Amino acid sequence: MRLAEIAAHAWGNLRVEARTTGEDDRFVYAEALAWDMQTNVAIRFTTRRRITNRSGQKFNDDMIAVTGNAATSIALRNAVFKVIPMAFVNPLWAAAVKVAVGDIKTLATRRAGMLQWYANLGIVQDRILAFLEKPGVQDIDLHDLKTLKGLATAIDTGEIEPDNAIPEIKTEMLGTDGKKISFGKNAEKGAPETKPDPAPAAEPEKKPEPAPDPTPAAEPAPEAEKPADPPVAAPAPETAPEKPQEPAAPAETPDEKPPAPPSGDAGLPGMP
């Protein structure tokens, strides 16, 4: 933004204006106009900035005003650099970066100072390395230092919040219960969720372990033995009808008994 102001002032005969045009539930809008009065080249540029946090909650009035100013500055810078050819701006940009970042000789000193500046904001070293995707501090080069310097300027002017400039580290994995467990910077937020989970999860697993099913399975066994008794009593009525056939024998015995009296009559007197 400061470079755009210097370029517009040095260019001359350039009319520049910027303003916010409105806001809605999620964004604030701004537009800027850059008009080269000598060449009659005019460009209008529109931009927007979010006014909600990560949870989707809208900023308060003061923060919305700060975000609106940041959107106006961005629109003004873009409009100026659309009118003034970048061929005139790039050499100035390279010289400014060299002064801000330094060279390889001053890299270690400026790198340590930049990390300390972010540490004062509560942004730790591991968080910066994760954002830059660097394995160690010694791997932060001049290009990375330029990125950190640009973000520091945006944070200092209120164009962006520190948490939005360099997000917190989020490393998640699935626990044994299938729920996500967070580590690193957000471990404190995820801790209360993981502590109560294992206790209720262990109880329902132990309850189904005792098997009540085998006991009712053993009870039907005696029921199967009861129907076996009636077939034993069934053969008894079959033997009963055979006994009435025995009276045929006494029918022959009466024929044998009558001859017995004549044998006794033979001993009576007067009989031949």
C-alpha positions as CSV (number, residue, x, y, z in Angstrom):
1,M,0.0,0.0,0.0
2,R,2.8,2.4,0.9
3,L,4.5,1.6,-2.5
4,A,1.2,2.4,-4.3
5,E,1.0,5.8,-2.6
6,I,4.6,6.6,-3.5
7,A,4.1,5.6,-7.1
8,A,0.8,7.6,-7.4
9,H,2.5,10.7,-6.0
10,A,5.6,10.3,-8.3
11,W,3.5,9.6,-11.4
12,G,1.7,13.0,-11.3
13,N,-1.6,14.0,-12.9
14,L,-3.3,11.0,-11.3
15,R,-6.6,11.2,-9.5
16,V,-7.3,8.5,-7.0
17,E,-10.3,7.8,-4.8
18,A,-11.6,4.9,-2.7
19,R,-14.7,4.1,-0.6
20,T,-16.7,1.3,0.9
21,T,-19.9,0.5,-1.0
22,G,-21.7,-1.7,1.5
23,E,-21.8,-4.9,3.5
24,D,-23.9,-8.0,3.9
25,D,-24.0,-10.8,6.4
26,R,-20.6,-12.1,5.3
27,F,-18.6,-9.5,3.4
28,V,-17.8,-5.8,3.2
29,Y,-17.4,-4.2,-0.2
30,A,-15.1,-1.4,-1.4
31,E,-14.2,0.2,-4.7
32,A,-11.5,2.5,-5.9
33,L,-10.9,4.7,-9.0
34,A,-7.6,5.6,-10.5
35,W,-7.7,8.2,-13.3
36,D,-4.7,9.3,-15.2
37,M,-5.7,12.8,-16.2
38,Q,-2.9,13.2,-18.8
39,T,-3.5,10.0,-20.7
40,N,-7.2,9.8,-19.9
41,V,-6.9,6.2,-18.6
42,A,-9.3,5.5,-15.8
43,I,-9.8,2.1,-14.0
44,R,-12.3,1.3,-11.3
45,F,-11.5,-1.7,-9.1
46,T,-13.9,-3.5,-6.6
47,T,-12.9,-5.8,-3.8
48,R,-14.5,-7.4,-0.8
49,R,-13.3,-8.7,2.6
50,R,-14.9,-11.3,4.9
51,I,-16.4,-10.1,8.2
52,T,-17.0,-13.4,9.8
53,N,-14.7,-15.6,11.8
54,R,-14.1,-19.3,11.4
55,S,-17.3,-20.2,13.3
56,G,-19.4,-18.1,11.0
57,Q,-20.1,-15.4,13.6
58,K,-20.1,-11.8,12.4
59,F,-17.5,-9.3,13.6
60,N,-18.4,-6.5,16.0
61,D,-18.8,-3.0,14.7
62,D,-15.2,-1.9,15.4
63,M,-13.8,-4.9,13.6
64,I,-16.1,-4.4,10.6
65,A,-14.8,-0.8,10.4
66,V,-11.2,-2.0,10.4
67,T,-12.0,-4.7,7.8
68,G,-13.7,-2.0,5.6
69,N,-10.6,0.2,5.8
70,A,-8.5,-2.7,4.7
71,A,-10.8,-3.5,1.8
72,T,-10.6,0.2,0.7
73,S,-6.8,0.2,0.9
74,I,-6.6,-3.0,-1.2
75,A,-8.9,-1.6,-3.8
76,L,-6.9,1.6,-4.0
77,R,-3.6,-0.2,-4.4
78,N,-4.9,-2.5,-7.1
79,A,-6.5,0.4,-9.0
80,V,-3.2,2.4,-8.9
81,F,-1.1,-0.5,-10.2
82,K,-3.6,-1.0,-13.0
83,V,-3.1,2.5,-14.3
84,I,0.7,2.8,-13.7
85,P,2.5,0.2,-15.7
86,M,4.2,-2.4,-13.5
87,A,7.4,-2.0,-15.6
88,F,7.9,1.2,-13.7
89,V,6.9,-0.3,-10.3
90,N,8.9,-3.6,-10.3
91,P,12.3,-2.0,-9.9
92,L,11.0,0.0,-6.9
93,W,9.5,-3.2,-5.5
94,A,12.7,-5.2,-5.8
95,A,14.7,-2.4,-4.1
96,A,12.1,-2.2,-1.3
97,V,12.2,-6.0,-0.8
98,K,16.0,-6.0,-0.6
99,V,16.0,-3.3,2.1
100,A,13.2,-5.1,4.1
101,V,14.5,-8.7,3.8
102,G,18.2,-8.1,3.3
103,D,20.6,-10.5,1.6
104,I,22.2,-13.8,2.5
105,K,24.6,-12.1,4.8
106,T,21.9,-10.7,7.0
107,L,19.5,-13.6,6.7
108,A,20.2,-15.2,10.0
109,T,19.8,-12.0,12.0
110,R,16.6,-10.9,10.2
111,R,15.2,-14.4,10.4
112,A,15.7,-14.5,14.2
113,G,14.2,-11.0,14.6
114,M,11.1,-11.9,12.5
115,L,10.5,-15.1,14.5
116,Q,10.8,-13.1,17.7
117,W,8.2,-10.5,16.4
118,Y,5.7,-13.3,15.7
119,A,6.5,-14.9,19.1
120,N,5.4,-11.7,20.8
121,L,2.0,-12.1,19.1
122,G,1.7,-15.7,20.5
123,I,2.6,-17.4,17.2
124,V,5.1,-20.0,18.0
125,Q,7.9,-21.3,15.8
126,D,6.4,-24.6,15.0
127,R,3.3,-22.9,13.7
128,I,5.3,-20.7,11.4
129,L,7.3,-23.7,10.1
130,A,4.0,-25.6,9.4
131,F,2.6,-22.5,7.5
132,L,5.8,-22.2,5.4
133,E,6.1,-26.0,5.0
134,K,9.7,-26.0,6.2
135,P,11.3,-28.7,8.4
136,G,13.5,-26.4,10.4
137,V,14.4,-22.8,11.1
138,Q,17.5,-23.0,9.0
139,D,15.4,-23.8,5.9
140,I,13.6,-20.4,6.0
141,D,15.1,-18.6,3.0
142,L,14.8,-15.0,1.7
143,H,11.6,-15.8,-0.1
144,D,10.0,-17.1,3.1
145,L,11.3,-14.1,5.0
146,K,9.6,-11.8,2.4
147,T,6.3,-13.7,2.9
148,L,6.6,-13.2,6.7
149,K,7.5,-9.6,6.3
150,G,4.4,-8.9,4.1
151,L,2.1,-10.7,6.6
152,A,3.7,-8.7,9.4
153,T,2.9,-5.4,7.6
154,A,-0.7,-6.5,7.0
155,I,-1.1,-7.5,10.7
156,D,0.5,-4.2,11.8
157,T,-1.9,-2.1,9.7
158,G,-5.0,-4.2,10.7
159,E,-5.7,-5.6,7.3
160,I,-5.6,-9.1,8.6
161,E,-5.7,-10.9,12.0
162,P,-2.8,-12.9,13.2
163,D,-4.8,-16.1,13.4
164,N,-6.0,-15.7,9.9
165,A,-2.5,-14.8,8.6
166,I,-0.8,-17.9,10.0
167,P,-3.5,-20.5,10.9
168,E,-3.1,-22.7,13.9
169,I,-1.7,-26.2,13.5
170,K,-4.4,-28.9,13.1
171,T,-3.3,-32.5,13.2
172,E,-6.1,-35.0,13.7
173,M,-6.3,-38.7,13.8
174,L,-9.1,-41.2,14.5
175,G,-9.3,-42.7,18.0
176,T,-10.4,-46.3,18.8
177,D,-14.0,-45.1,19.1
178,G,-14.0,-43.6,15.6
179,K,-13.9,-40.0,16.8
180,K,-11.2,-37.4,15.8
181,I,-8.5,-36.5,18.3
182,S,-6.5,-33.3,17.8
183,F,-2.9,-32.7,18.7
184,G,-0.5,-29.8,18.7
185,K,-1.8,-26.2,19.2
186,N,-5.5,-27.3,19.3
187,A,-4.9,-30.3,21.6
188,E,-6.4,-28.4,24.5
189,K,-9.6,-27.8,22.6
190,G,-9.9,-31.5,21.7
191,A,-8.9,-32.8,25.1
192,P,-12.2,-32.4,26.9
193,E,-14.0,-34.3,24.1
194,T,-11.7,-37.3,24.3
195,K,-11.6,-37.6,28.1
196,P,-15.3,-38.5,28.6
197,D,-15.5,-40.7,25.6
198,P,-13.5,-43.8,26.7
199,A,-15.5,-44.2,29.9
200,P,-19.0,-44.7,28.4
201,A,-17.5,-46.5,25.4
202,A,-15.9,-49.2,27.7
203,E,-19.2,-49.9,29.6
204,P,-21.4,-51.0,26.7
205,E,-18.6,-53.3,25.4
206,K,-18.5,-55.2,28.7
207,K,-22.2,-55.6,29.1
208,P,-22.9,-57.7,26.0
209,E,-19.9,-60.0,26.9
210,P,-21.9,-62.2,29.3
211,A,-23.8,-64.6,27.1
212,P,-27.3,-65.3,28.6
213,D,-28.3,-67.2,25.5
214,P,-26.7,-70.7,26.4
215,T,-28.9,-71.1,29.6
216,P,-32.3,-70.9,27.7
217,A,-30.9,-73.2,25.1
218,A,-30.4,-75.9,27.8
219,E,-34.0,-75.7,29.0
220,P,-35.7,-77.0,25.8
221,A,-33.8,-80.3,26.3
222,P,-36.2,-81.8,28.9
223,E,-39.2,-80.7,26.8
224,A,-38.0,-83.0,24.0
225,E,-37.9,-86.0,26.5
226,K,-41.5,-85.6,27.6
227,P,-43.1,-86.5,24.3
228,A,-41.0,-89.8,24.3
229,D,-43.2,-91.2,27.2
230,P,-46.5,-91.6,25.4
231,P,-45.1,-94.1,22.7
232,V,-44.1,-96.4,25.6
233,A,-47.7,-96.7,26.9
234,A,-49.0,-97.3,23.4
235,P,-47.9,-101.0,23.1
236,A,-49.9,-101.8,26.3
237,P,-53.4,-101.7,24.7
238,E,-52.2,-103.9,21.9
239,T,-51.4,-106.9,24.2
240,A,-54.8,-106.6,26.1
241,P,-57.0,-107.8,23.2
242,E,-55.0,-111.1,23.0
243,K,-56.3,-112.4,26.4
244,P,-60.0,-112.8,25.4
245,Q,-58.9,-115.6,23.0
246,E,-58.1,-118.0,26.0
247,P,-61.7,-118.9,26.9
248,A,-61.7,-121.3,23.8
249,A,-59.9,-123.9,25.9
250,P,-62.6,-124.2,28.6
251,A,-65.1,-125.0,25.8
252,E,-63.2,-128.3,25.3
253,T,-62.9,-129.1,29.0
254,P,-66.7,-129.5,29.6
255,D,-66.8,-132.3,27.0
256,E,-64.1,-134.2,29.0
257,K,-65.8,-133.8,32.4
258,P,-69.2,-135.6,31.6
259,P,-67.5,-139.0,31.1
260,A,-66.2,-138.7,34.7
261,P,-69.5,-139.5,36.4
262,P,-70.1,-142.8,34.4
263,S,-66.7,-143.9,35.7
264,G,-68.0,-143.3,39.1
265,D,-71.4,-144.9,38.4
266,A,-69.6,-148.1,37.4
267,G,-69.0,-148.8,41.0
268,L,-72.7,-148.5,42.0
269,P,-74.6,-151.6,42.8
270,G,-77.2,-152.9,40.3
271,M,-75.4,-151.5,37.3
272,P,-74.0,-153.9,34.7
